[in-house]
Amino acid sequence: MIQIENLSKVYDNGFEVIKDLTVTINKGDVISVIGPSGTGKSTFIRCINRLEEASSGRIIFDGLDLNDPSTDIDLVRRRMGMIFQNFSLFEQMSVLDNLTIGQIRLLKRSRKDAVERAKELLETVGLANKINSFPEELSGGQKQRVAIARTLSMDPEIILLDEPTSALDPTMVGEITAVTRNLAKQGMTMIIVTHEMNFARNVSNRIFYMDEKGIYEDGTPEDIFENPKKPRTKEFIFHIKSFNYTLDDEHYDYIELNNEYINFAFKNGVNEKNTNSGRLIIEELATIVPKSPQTTITFSAAGESNAFELICVYPAEERNILSDDNLSAMIVKNATKTQEYEYTDGLNRLTLKW
């Protein structure tokens, strides 16, 4: 569907973010683009519809070279919808008008046909009852669903989504996941830049991990998240599946610790049972471990079906805090399958698995 050949992007200051990227995107692909900040993820999809001008290379879409100055990019963009993280709705217009204005002005549909199509799409994204609402009356998740419906109203062949869930509360990500999965079932081709790993895993059939100025590794969600082949991919996946917190003094912020852990678990698809187990273990450890700038808790999630690991490091004389006779130590031992202890160079280290 789209053939990208030797795509490069160099900014005016000489910074090269993409170099000689070559890849084929097939009809019906749902591709999530992941990777560290600054590796060109958003630049990549913005180059596809020329919101960013590529420095060199070719992007072939339905036989058209999009980087050819003679190509009418406005006509191409009508076939290639774009959804942004900030929704980009017309605030002064109702939901209905947001969905009909493009149809009437650009597709030259009658008002009647445009309204009919808008109603159909709002039904699809579960917002038929919001047809006369204004954006300020909608939640973030609802705004993004309206933005998706508006894009669909233009009958695109492919949709590019740039961080569609980043402006949303975690509880709203599920709304966009459901809509996106439904579009995938209908055969819509999508390329999605996202930092939500659970979202990427749930909606995609391909994952592009971007690093070193290009697509560093291309594979299925199972390939990338469970069995990455290349070292930078492995490092990234381990990093995003690790939660770290420093307990630097007795007045640590328990609410902050709990909220950061819950948000981490949600983003990375940790199931409810393991999330609750981890929260209990972290809570009890935090009450009994000696506090210092060197006291850390690291939680690693290798996947829902694998063992979960928590490492607690704390400075003190050699002392296994789980050997203490108190309720918190007993709760931690009962909640974990194995507990390993070691002492090296003034640091105590507990490794817990469940």
Secondary structure by P-SEA (a helix, b strand, c coil): cbbbcbbbbbcccccccccbbbbbbccccbbbbbbcccccaaaaaaaacccccccbbbbbcccccccccccaaaaaaaabbbbcccccccccccaaaaacccccccccccaaaaaaaaaaaaaaaccccccccccccccaaaaaaaaaaaaacccccbbbbccccccccccaaaaaaaaaaaaaaabbbbbbbcccaaaaaccccbbbbcccccccccccccccccccccaaaaaaaaaaabbbbbcccccccaaaaaaaaaaaaaaacccaaaaaaaaaaaaaaaaccccccccbbbbbbccccbbbbbbbbbbcccccccccccaaaaaaaaaccbbbbbbcccbbbbbbcc
